[in-house]
């Protein structure tokens, strides 16, 4: 998804979890890791459900840069937060 399309969606609903999630995918493909971490954490904050985390892990299997992102220690995985 292109950034300009994400920006249109943001105007409609900035708290939409999938917006933040796909922004993270887009940012990591542009090598903007800090933005990707921030967006993925925002998605998990909006939706700390296994569905979103499982989707992230599946996408990581297909996108090498996203797989690297999932290894970033700054990612606040819902499953780790719940276990604390």
ABEGO torsion letter per residue (X at the ends): XBAAAAAAAAAABAABAAAAAAAAAAAAAAGBAAAAAAAAAAAAAABABAAAAAAAAAAAAABAAAAAAAABAABBBAAAAAAX
